[in-house]
Amino acid sequence: MAEAVGTVASLPLDVSPIQIGTTFSLDGNTAQAVGRVRWGWQDGSWNEWFLRADDGRPYWLAEAMGIYMLTSEYPAVLEVPAIRNFVDGNPIAVEATVKAGGKWLEATDIKEATCLGSEGDLPFPTLPGRTMINVDFRNAEGDALSVQRDADGTTAWLGRWSDLAGLQPKNLRPLEGWTLPGTLA
């Protein structure tokens, strides 16, 4: 039986300056936004942009309330005992700490989210209604870890928090009434 994974619901309106085709400078490499998933939860929603770097590496850029979390896949953390327990279907507590990439991080945000829609080139089907449990970890140095569990399994993504200027974007979407910050103009 065929499934129409390329046809999804219209995305809800949001005010992101990022669009398919926006590029970012990542440690001397360039990555382009090629897809987006809009996730919703009981108190709001956020975007996750799928980026493909010039060297082929995939990244995710989570965007919520003007804060950005840039990550690349880090499966090694799935064997850390607290995360392994989560992988096995158990809850993880806010303030739980884990070591990933040689850095200690604390769970600061745990939520169940539902896919509201998607667009572009994505590595997996993102039909509206798909659910996941998302756990975000951070530390005072700006390091970030996102662990996501859904019906297909658990993935982990390690990276950093940033403001938009720190990602050196190009080809942002113009928004009426919003002027690019001086560092991006």
N, CA and C atoms as a LAMMPS dump frame, in Angstrom:
ITEM: TIMESTEP
0
ITEM: NUMBER OF ATOMS
555
ITEM: BOX BOUNDS ff ff ff
-5.0000000000000000e+02 5.0000000000000000e+02
-5.0000000000000000e+02 5.0000000000000000e+02
-5.0000000000000000e+02 5.0000000000000000e+02
ITEM: ATOMS id mol type element x y z
1 1 1 N 0.847 -1.178 0
2 1 2 C 0 0 0
3 1 3 C 0.891 1.24 0
4 2 1 N 0.661 2.163 -0.882
5 2 2 C 1.457 3.39 -0.985
6 2 3 C 0.98 4.409 0.031
7 3 1 N 1.932 5.194 0.523
8 3 2 C 1.621 6.244 1.483
9 3 3 C 2.132 7.566 0.914
10 4 1 N 1.302 8.608 0.934
11 4 2 C 1.675 9.916 0.388
12 4 3 C 2.433 10.705 1.442
13 5 1 N 3.751 10.497 1.496
14 5 2 C 4.54 11.194 2.512
15 5 3 C 4.982 12.571 2.049
16 6 1 N 4.876 12.877 0.776
17 6 2 C 5.284 14.189 0.292
18 6 3 C 4.181 15.223 0.395
19 7 1 N 2.972 14.81 0.711
20 7 2 C 1.846 15.725 0.799
21 7 3 C 1.429 15.821 2.255
22 8 1 N 1.592 17.006 2.818
23 8 2 C 1.236 17.19 4.217
24 8 3 C 0.379 18.428 4.356
25 9 1 N -0.146 18.641 5.54
26 9 2 C -0.987 19.802 5.802
27 9 3 C -0.193 21.086 5.646
28 10 1 N -0.913 22.159 5.357
29 10 2 C -0.27 23.468 5.301
30 10 3 C 0.318 23.79 6.66
31 11 1 N 1.494 24.411 6.629
32 11 2 C 2.143 24.777 7.881
33 11 3 C 1.436 25.971 8.503
34 12 1 N 1.293 25.968 9.838
35 12 2 C 0.727 27.137 10.494
36 12 3 C 1.641 28.347 10.298
37 13 1 N 1.056 29.523 10.247
38 13 2 C 1.814 30.749 10.099
39 13 3 C 2.767 30.929 11.277
40 14 1 N 3.996 31.336 10.964
41 14 2 C 4.928 31.698 12.022
42 14 3 C 5.763 32.86 11.511
43 15 1 N 6.556 33.439 12.375
44 15 2 C 7.315 34.636 12.023
45 15 3 C 8.813 34.356 11.958
46 16 1 N 9.178 33.22 11.451
47 16 2 C 10.591 32.883 11.331
48 16 3 C 11.217 33.63 10.164
49 17 1 N 12.401 34.204 10.375
50 17 2 C 13.112 34.794 9.247
51 17 3 C 13.835 33.741 8.402
52 18 1 N 13.905 32.505 8.888
53 18 2 C 14.556 31.418 8.156
54 18 3 C 13.572 30.869 7.134
55 19 1 N 14.088 30.433 6.012
56 19 2 C 13.272 29.821 4.972
57 19 3 C 14.091 28.736 4.282
58 20 1 N 13.417 27.879 3.517
59 20 2 C 14.14 26.916 2.698
60 20 3 C 15.104 27.728 1.823
61 21 1 N 16.383 27.359 1.833
62 21 2 C 17.386 28.079 1.064
63 21 3 C 18.251 29.007 1.894
64 22 1 N 17.871 29.284 3.153
65 22 2 C 18.744 30.079 4.019
66 22 3 C 20.008 29.279 4.261
67 23 1 N 21.159 29.952 4.217
68 23 2 C 22.433 29.279 4.478
69 23 3 C 23.042 29.802 5.769
70 24 1 N 23.878 28.965 6.371
71 24 2 C 24.525 29.274 7.647
72 24 3 C 25.995 28.918 7.549
73 25 1 N 26.823 29.645 8.28
74 25 2 C 28.246 29.34 8.356
75 25 3 C 28.478 28.544 9.634
76 26 1 N 28.962 27.304 9.48
77 26 2 C 29.142 26.398 10.61
78 26 3 C 30.591 25.948 10.682
79 27 1 N 31.353 26.587 11.535
80 27 2 C 32.751 26.186 11.732
81 27 3 C 33.501 26.052 10.409
82 28 1 N 33.395 27.054 9.559
83 28 2 C 34.102 27.046 8.288
84 28 3 C 33.394 26.292 7.182
85 29 1 N 32.275 25.678 7.466
86 29 2 C 31.493 24.935 6.495
87 29 3 C 30.189 25.704 6.268
88 30 1 N 29.575 25.555 5.115
89 30 2 C 28.282 26.174 4.85
90 30 3 C 27.211 25.093 4.861
91 31 1 N 26.072 25.405 5.462
92 31 2 C 24.945 24.479 5.47
93 31 3 C 23.706 25.235 5.024
94 32 1 N 22.835 24.553 4.318
95 32 2 C 21.626 25.165 3.79
96 32 3 C 20.387 24.511 4.389
97 33 1 N 19.383 25.336 4.723
98 33 2 C 18.098 24.811 5.184
99 33 3 C 17.394 24.176 3.989
100 34 1 N 17.128 22.867 4.083
101 34 2 C 16.483 22.143 2.987
102 34 3 C 15.11 21.605 3.387
103 35 1 N 14.777 21.634 4.679
104 35 2 C 13.485 21.149 5.142
105 35 3 C 13.149 21.72 6.499
106 36 1 N 11.86 21.632 6.851
107 36 2 C 11.412 22.149 8.143
108 36 3 C 10.267 21.304 8.67
109 37 1 N 10.296 21.064 9.983
110 37 2 C 9.181 20.434 10.685
111 37 3 C 8.697 21.436 11.724
112 38 1 N 7.397 21.62 11.813
113 38 2 C 6.799 22.482 12.836
114 38 3 C 6.2 21.557 13.883
115 39 1 N 6.687 21.683 15.133
116 39 2 C 6.218 20.86 16.242
117 39 3 C 5.352 21.709 17.168
118 40 1 N 4.309 21.111 17.701
119 40 2 C 3.441 21.794 18.656
120 40 3 C 3.355 21.024 19.949
121 41 1 N 3.14 21.746 21.015
122 41 2 C 2.929 21.148 22.332
123 41 3 C 1.884 21.99 23.048
124 42 1 N 1.515 21.639 24.265
125 42 2 C 0.382 22.281 24.922
126 42 3 C 0.543 23.78 25.116
127 43 1 N 1.766 24.297 25.169
128 43 2 C 1.974 25.724 25.404
129 43 3 C 2.573 26.471 24.222
130 44 1 N 2.632 25.869 23.053
131 44 2 C 3.181 26.599 21.914
132 44 3 C 3.696 25.688 20.819
133 45 1 N 4.653 26.212 20.058
134 45 2 C 5.208 25.448 18.944
135 45 3 C 6.611 25.955 18.63
136 46 1 N 7.331 25.174 17.832
137 46 2 C 8.665 25.576 17.403
138 46 3 C 8.972 24.926 16.058
139 47 1 N 9.981 25.481 15.38
140 47 2 C 10.465 24.942 14.113
141 47 3 C 11.727 24.135 14.346
142 48 1 N 11.883 23.088 13.56
143 48 2 C 13.161 22.398 13.457
144 48 3 C 13.509 22.375 11.981
145 49 1 N 14.601 23.06 11.647
146 49 2 C 15.088 23.156 10.272
147 49 3 C 16.125 22.072 10.027
148 50 1 N 15.951 21.325 8.94
149 50 2 C 16.923 20.317 8.557
150 50 3 C 17.93 20.987 7.637
151 51 1 N 19.21 20.932 8.011
152 51 2 C 20.278 21.562 7.249
153 51 3 C 21.17 20.495 6.637
154 52 1 N 21.623 20.751 5.429
155 52 2 C 22.572 19.866 4.766
156 52 3 C 23.822 20.7 4.485
157 53 1 N 24.967 20.259 5.041
158 53 2 C 26.229 20.981 4.866
159 53 3 C 26.852 20.656 3.513
160 54 1 N 27.744 21.522 3.088
161 54 2 C 28.452 21.307 1.814
162 54 3 C 29.155 19.958 1.774
163 55 1 N 29.632 19.493 2.924
164 55 2 C 30.328 18.2 2.959
165 55 3 C 29.36 17.019 3.141
166 56 1 N 28.051 17.296 3.109
167 56 2 C 27.041 16.242 3.198
168 56 3 C 26.512 15.966 4.594
169 57 1 N 27.159 16.525 5.626
170 57 2 C 26.705 16.259 6.996
171 57 3 C 25.338 16.889 7.257
172 58 1 N 24.46 16.16 7.975
173 58 2 C 23.162 16.721 8.345
174 58 3 C 23.239 17.426 9.705
175 59 1 N 22.461 18.472 9.837
176 59 2 C 22.31 19.193 11.097
177 59 3 C 20.828 19.481 11.299
178 60 1 N 20.45 19.717 12.556
179 60 2 C 19.124 20.242 12.868
180 60 3 C 19.313 21.574 13.57
181 61 1 N 18.476 22.525 13.213
182 61 2 C 18.47 23.835 13.846
183 61 3 C 17.084 24.056 14.427
184 62 1 N 16.977 23.93 15.751
185 62 2 C 15.703 24.179 16.425
186 62 3 C 15.582 25.681 16.66
187 63 1 N 14.381 26.204 16.465
188 63 2 C 14.134 27.646 16.566
189 63 3 C 12.876 27.872 17.387
190 64 1 N 13.039 28.573 18.51
191 64 2 C 11.882 28.896 19.34
192 64 3 C 12.135 30.227 20.041
193 65 1 N 11.225 31.142 19.868
194 65 2 C 11.256 32.437 20.558
195 65 3 C 12.584 33.171 20.384
196 66 1 N 13.143 33.112 19.182
197 66 2 C 14.376 33.831 18.897
198 66 3 C 15.637 33.187 19.43
199 67 1 N 15.532 31.95 19.888
200 67 2 C 16.685 31.198 20.384
201 67 3 C 16.881 30.004 19.451
202 68 1 N 18.14 29.673 19.165
203 68 2 C 18.458 28.64 18.19
204 68 3 C 19.377 27.59 18.809
205 69 1 N 19.076 26.323 18.515
206 69 2 C 19.9 25.209 18.969
207 69 3 C 20.356 24.442 17.734
208 70 1 N 21.645 24.512 17.451
209 70 2 C 22.233 23.845 16.295
210 70 3 C 22.885 22.553 16.755
211 71 1 N 22.492 21.418 16.155
212 71 2 C 22.997 20.12 16.607
213 71 3 C 23.331 19.208 15.428
214 72 1 N 24.218 18.262 15.697
215 72 2 C 24.485 17.168 14.768
216 72 3 C 24.321 15.859 15.541
217 73 1 N 24.053 14.794 14.806
218 73 2 C 23.732 13.52 15.461
219 73 3 C 24.884 13.04 16.339
220 74 1 N 24.519 12.543 17.519
221 74 2 C 25.499 12.063 18.494
222 74 3 C 24.957 10.793 19.162
223 75 1 N 24.98 9.663 18.45
224 75 2 C 24.378 8.44 18.985
225 75 3 C 25.093 7.854 20.193
226 76 1 N 26.35 8.211 20.426
227 76 2 C 27.098 7.634 21.553
228 76 3 C 26.393 7.869 22.889
229 77 1 N 25.684 8.987 23.023
230 77 2 C 25.043 9.304 24.303
231 77 3 C 23.871 8.357 24.608
232 78 1 N 23.385 7.648 23.605
233 78 2 C 22.267 6.735 23.836
234 78 3 C 22.637 5.584 24.761
235 79 1 N 23.94 5.372 24.993
236 79 2 C 24.394 4.312 25.894
237 79 3 C 24.668 4.818 27.316
238 80 1 N 24.584 6.118 27.545
239 80 2 C 24.731 6.668 28.897
240 80 3 C 23.548 6.156 29.718
241 81 1 N 23.764 5.637 30.944
242 81 2 C 22.679 4.986 31.69
243 81 3 C 21.366 5.78 31.782
244 82 1 N 21.405 7.065 32.101
245 82 2 C 20.163 7.837 32.218
246 82 3 C 19.441 7.916 30.872
247 83 1 N 20.186 8.049 29.798
248 83 2 C 19.581 8.12 28.465
249 83 3 C 19.123 6.733 28.029
250 84 1 N 19.914 5.695 28.324
251 84 2 C 19.523 4.321 27.988
252 84 3 C 18.174 3.984 28.64
253 85 1 N 17.976 4.428 29.876
254 85 2 C 16.71 4.226 30.577
255 85 3 C 15.561 4.904 29.815
256 86 1 N 15.81 6.114 29.296
257 86 2 C 14.824 6.846 28.496
258 86 3 C 14.559 6.099 27.181
259 87 1 N 15.615 5.629 26.524
260 87 2 C 15.485 4.862 25.284
261 87 3 C 14.578 3.654 25.505
262 88 1 N 14.689 3.046 26.685
263 88 2 C 13.903 1.856 27.018
264 88 3 C 12.449 2.175 27.361
265 89 1 N 12.053 3.468 27.239
266 89 2 C 10.65 3.835 27.434
267 89 3 C 10.325 4.458 28.769
268 90 1 N 11.321 4.678 29.595
269 90 2 C 11.081 5.264 30.909
270 90 3 C 11.217 6.788 30.862
271 91 1 N 10.601 7.467 31.837
272 91 2 C 10.725 8.933 31.859
273 91 3 C 12.119 9.364 32.299
274 92 1 N 12.433 10.6 31.993
275 92 2 C 13.663 11.222 32.473
276 92 3 C 13.239 12.493 33.187
277 93 1 N 13.921 12.836 34.252
278 93 2 C 13.501 13.963 35.089
279 93 3 C 14.195 15.261 34.681
280 94 1 N 13.462 16.363 34.816
281 94 2 C 14.089 17.674 34.688
282 94 3 C 15.186 17.741 35.743
283 95 1 N 16.307 18.312 35.408
284 95 2 C 17.506 18.435 36.239
285 95 3 C 18.379 17.179 36.23
286 96 1 N 17.963 16.119 35.496
287 96 2 C 18.849 14.967 35.338
288 96 3 C 20.089 15.442 34.586
289 97 1 N 21.252 14.938 34.961
290 97 2 C 22.485 15.349 34.296
291 97 3 C 23.105 14.17 33.556
292 98 1 N 23.705 14.487 32.4
293 98 2 C 24.396 13.482 31.602
294 98 3 C 25.685 14.097 31.069
295 99 1 N 26.625 13.231 30.738
296 99 2 C 27.863 13.677 30.118
297 99 3 C 27.827 13.254 28.653
298 100 1 N 28.007 14.236 27.766
299 100 2 C 27.997 13.98 26.33
300 100 3 C 29.09 14.812 25.686
301 101 1 N 29.918 14.197 24.882
302 101 2 C 30.995 14.925 24.229
303 101 3 C 31.965 15.538 25.222
304 102 1 N 32.118 14.901 26.393
305 102 2 C 33.023 15.406 27.42
306 102 3 C 32.467 16.56 28.229
307 103 1 N 31.173 16.862 28.063
308 103 2 C 30.553 18.001 28.746
309 103 3 C 29.361 17.545 29.569
310 104 1 N 29.19 18.124 30.738
311 104 2 C 28.033 17.832 31.57
312 104 3 C 26.891 18.749 31.161
313 105 1 N 25.706 18.153 30.991
314 105 2 C 24.52 18.898 30.621
315 105 3 C 23.365 18.495 31.525
316 106 1 N 22.434 19.412 31.715
317 106 2 C 21.281 19.18 32.589
318 106 3 C 19.996 19.246 31.776
319 107 1 N 19.081 18.303 32.032
320 107 2 C 17.77 18.32 31.374
321 107 3 C 16.994 19.537 31.865
322 108 1 N 16.63 20.403 30.924
323 108 2 C 15.932 21.644 31.287
324 108 3 C 14.533 21.718 30.714
325 109 1 N 14.22 20.871 29.743
326 109 2 C 12.922 20.969 29.08
327 109 3 C 12.517 19.589 28.572
328 110 1 N 11.352 19.13 28.996
329 110 2 C 10.837 17.834 28.559
330 110 3 C 9.394 18.038 28.15
331 111 1 N 9.076 17.631 26.912
332 111 2 C 7.696 17.803 26.468
333 111 3 C 7.311 16.762 25.436
334 112 1 N 6.017 16.47 25.379
335 112 2 C 5.484 15.658 24.301
336 112 3 C 5.054 16.618 23.209
337 113 1 N 5.484 16.352 21.981
338 113 2 C 5.193 17.243 20.864
339 113 3 C 4.529 16.471 19.734
340 114 1 N 3.762 17.191 18.935
341 114 2 C 3.058 16.635 17.793
342 114 3 C 3.445 17.404 16.54
343 115 1 N 3.69 16.694 15.463
344 115 2 C 4.012 17.333 14.187
345 115 3 C 2.78 18.082 13.68
346 116 1 N 2.967 19.379 13.404
347 116 2 C 1.885 20.206 12.874
348 116 3 C 1.939 20.281 11.351
349 117 1 N 3.087 19.963 10.779
350 117 2 C 3.274 20.01 9.329
351 117 3 C 4.744 20.081 9.01
352 118 1 N 5.059 19.959 7.732
353 118 2 C 6.462 19.997 7.325
354 118 3 C 6.547 20.447 5.882
355 119 1 N 7.778 20.764 5.468
356 119 2 C 8.024 21.142 4.083
357 119 3 C 9.459 20.798 3.729
358 120 1 N 9.713 20.659 2.439
359 120 2 C 11.073 20.472 1.961
360 120 3 C 11.569 19.039 2.043
361 121 1 N 12.895 18.927 2.007
362 121 2 C 13.596 17.645 1.994
363 121 3 C 13.924 17.246 3.427
364 122 1 N 13.328 16.168 3.902
365 122 2 C 13.521 15.712 5.279
366 122 3 C 13.956 14.246 5.281
367 123 1 N 14.683 13.82 6.326
368 123 2 C 15.221 12.448 6.344
369 123 3 C 14.23 11.371 6.782
370 124 1 N 13.016 11.769 7.166
371 124 2 C 12.021 10.79 7.589
372 124 3 C 10.632 11.363 7.337
373 125 1 N 9.603 10.509 7.258
374 125 2 C 8.248 11.007 7.052
375 125 3 C 7.796 11.85 8.255
376 126 1 N 7.179 12.981 7.975
377 126 2 C 6.74 13.889 9.044
378 126 3 C 5.287 14.271 8.83
379 127 1 N 4.439 13.296 8.848
380 127 2 C 3.022 13.566 8.661
381 127 3 C 2.441 14.224 9.904
382 128 1 N 1.508 15.145 9.717
383 128 2 C 0.859 15.76 10.877
384 128 3 C 0.28 14.683 11.797
385 129 1 N 0.441 14.899 13.089
386 129 2 C -0.041 13.949 14.082
387 129 3 C 1.054 13.048 14.635
388 130 1 N 2.194 12.962 13.96
389 130 2 C 3.324 12.177 14.482
390 130 3 C 3.717 12.781 15.83
391 131 1 N 3.947 11.959 16.834
392 131 2 C 4.29 12.471 18.162
393 131 3 C 5.683 12.014 18.586
394 132 1 N 6.254 12.761 19.496
395 132 2 C 7.552 12.413 20.074
396 132 3 C 7.634 13.001 21.468
397 133 1 N 8.568 12.464 22.243
398 133 2 C 8.939 13.083 23.511
399 133 3 C 10.307 13.696 23.282
400 134 1 N 10.418 14.971 23.559
401 134 2 C 11.639 15.737 23.325
402 134 3 C 12.231 16.163 24.666
403 135 1 N 13.52 15.886 24.86
404 135 2 C 14.226 16.301 26.075
405 135 3 C 15.411 17.158 25.652
406 136 1 N 15.445 18.398 26.115
407 136 2 C 16.567 19.292 25.833
408 136 3 C 17.428 19.439 27.077
409 137 1 N 18.73 19.326 26.86
410 137 2 C 19.734 19.487 27.908
411 137 3 C 20.58 20.703 27.564
412 138 1 N 21.108 21.369 28.579
413 138 2 C 22.022 22.489 28.335
414 138 3 C 22.954 22.66 29.517
415 139 1 N 23.961 23.486 29.299
416 139 2 C 24.833 23.891 30.399
417 139 3 C 25.12 25.386 30.266
418 140 1 N 25.808 25.95 31.246
419 140 2 C 26.077 27.388 31.278
420 140 3 C 27.017 27.827 30.166
421 141 1 N 27.754 26.921 29.56
422 141 2 C 28.688 27.267 28.489
423 141 3 C 28.021 27.337 27.118
424 142 1 N 26.717 27.052 27.037
425 142 2 C 25.997 27.121 25.765
426 142 3 C 25.93 25.813 25.003
427 143 1 N 26.4 24.722 25.618
428 143 2 C 26.307 23.416 24.963
429 143 3 C 24.868 22.915 25.041
430 144 1 N 24.469 22.114 24.055
431 144 2 C 23.094 21.63 23.978
432 144 3 C 23.067 20.165 23.563
433 145 1 N 22.084 19.457 24.062
434 145 2 C 21.82 18.077 23.677
435 145 3 C 20.312 17.938 23.565
436 146 1 N 19.846 17.392 22.453
437 146 2 C 18.422 17.13 22.271
438 146 3 C 18.262 15.631 22.056
439 147 1 N 17.409 15.013 22.863
440 147 2 C 17.129 13.582 22.748
441 147 3 C 15.639 13.451 22.451
442 148 1 N 15.329 12.718 21.374
443 148 2 C 13.946 12.61 20.927
444 148 3 C 13.567 11.148 20.754
445 149 1 N 12.427 10.788 21.377
446 149 2 C 11.938 9.407 21.291
447 149 3 C 10.56 9.415 20.649
448 150 1 N 10.4 8.576 19.62
449 150 2 C 9.097 8.414 18.988
450 150 3 C 8.88 6.933 18.683
451 151 1 N 7.864 6.635 17.917
452 151 2 C 7.537 5.235 17.616
453 151 3 C 8.644 4.529 16.84
454 152 1 N 9.511 5.291 16.175
455 152 2 C 10.586 4.682 15.385
456 152 3 C 11.889 4.509 16.156
457 153 1 N 11.961 5.005 17.394
458 153 2 C 13.178 4.868 18.184
459 153 3 C 13.601 6.179 18.818
460 154 1 N 14.858 6.244 19.211
461 154 2 C 15.399 7.419 19.905
462 154 3 C 16.648 7.899 19.182
463 155 1 N 16.748 9.217 19.022
464 155 2 C 17.937 9.825 18.444
465 155 3 C 18.451 10.89 19.395
466 156 1 N 19.732 11.195 19.26
467 156 2 C 20.356 12.216 20.11
468 156 3 C 21.184 13.142 19.228
469 157 1 N 21.132 14.415 19.551
470 157 2 C 21.777 15.453 18.748
471 157 3 C 22.506 16.403 19.685
472 158 1 N 23.816 16.568 19.476
473 158 2 C 24.664 17.383 20.346
474 158 3 C 25.107 18.637 19.592
475 159 1 N 25.156 19.754 20.302
476 159 2 C 25.579 20.991 19.654
477 159 3 C 25.658 22.15 20.625
478 160 1 N 25.096 23.288 20.177
479 160 2 C 25.198 24.5 20.985
480 160 3 C 23.983 25.39 20.77
481 161 1 N 23.758 26.265 21.746
482 161 2 C 22.741 27.3 21.649
483 161 3 C 23.373 28.52 21.001
484 162 1 N 22.594 29.299 20.273
485 162 2 C 23.123 30.463 19.592
486 162 3 C 22.019 31.494 19.387
487 163 1 N 22.445 32.732 19.127
488 163 2 C 21.502 33.701 18.603
489 163 3 C 21.603 33.629 17.084
490 164 1 N 20.719 34.307 16.376
491 164 2 C 20.693 34.212 14.931
492 164 3 C 21.987 34.737 14.307
493 165 1 N 22.494 35.849 14.803
494 165 2 C 23.718 36.43 14.231
495 165 3 C 24.898 35.468 14.334
496 166 1 N 24.965 34.684 15.411
497 166 2 C 26.059 33.74 15.606
498 166 3 C 26.095 32.637 14.562
499 167 1 N 24.995 32.44 13.846
500 167 2 C 24.919 31.411 12.806
501 167 3 C 25.26 31.97 11.422
502 168 1 N 25.495 33.269 11.334
503 168 2 C 25.858 33.96 10.095
504 168 3 C 24.943 33.573 8.927
505 169 1 N 23.619 33.784 9.079
506 169 2 C 22.698 33.38 8.009
507 169 3 C 22.745 34.31 6.801
508 170 1 N 22.401 33.738 5.665
509 170 2 C 22.237 34.491 4.418
510 170 3 C 20.925 34.02 3.788
511 171 1 N 20.272 34.902 3.046
512 171 2 C 19.005 34.606 2.382
513 171 3 C 17.872 34.397 3.392
514 172 1 N 17.776 35.31 4.362
515 172 2 C 16.659 35.273 5.311
516 172 3 C 15.388 35.784 4.639
517 173 1 N 14.268 35.345 5.137
518 173 2 C 12.966 35.774 4.634
519 173 3 C 12.659 37.174 5.158
520 174 1 N 12.276 38.093 4.28
521 174 2 C 11.898 39.427 4.785
522 174 3 C 10.573 39.339 5.537
523 175 1 N 10.502 40.016 6.666
524 175 2 C 9.278 40.049 7.465
525 175 3 C 8.845 41.501 7.614
526 176 1 N 7.611 41.776 7.277
527 176 2 C 7.091 43.138 7.381
528 176 3 C 7.196 43.625 8.825
529 177 1 N 7.79 44.813 8.976
530 177 2 C 7.902 45.408 10.312
531 177 3 C 9.114 44.953 11.103
532 178 1 N 9.931 44.074 10.514
533 178 2 C 11.123 43.587 11.213
534 178 3 C 12.345 43.934 10.396
535 179 1 N 13.278 44.593 11.027
536 179 2 C 14.524 44.958 10.374
537 179 3 C 15.605 43.987 10.827
538 180 1 N 16.417 43.535 9.864
539 180 2 C 17.512 42.639 10.213
540 180 3 C 18.411 43.312 11.25
541 181 1 N 18.849 42.574 12.257
542 181 2 C 19.83 43.155 13.183
543 181 3 C 21.039 43.648 12.399
544 182 1 N 21.703 44.711 12.891
545 182 2 C 22.825 45.332 12.194
546 182 3 C 23.887 44.354 11.759
547 183 1 N 24.113 43.308 12.532
548 183 2 C 25.164 42.346 12.171
549 183 3 C 24.771 41.468 10.997
550 184 1 N 23.472 41.454 10.635
551 184 2 C 23.005 40.608 9.538
552 184 3 C 22.618 41.406 8.31
553 185 1 N 22.482 42.712 8.443
554 185 2 C 22.002 43.543 7.32
555 185 3 C 23.03 43.649 6.234
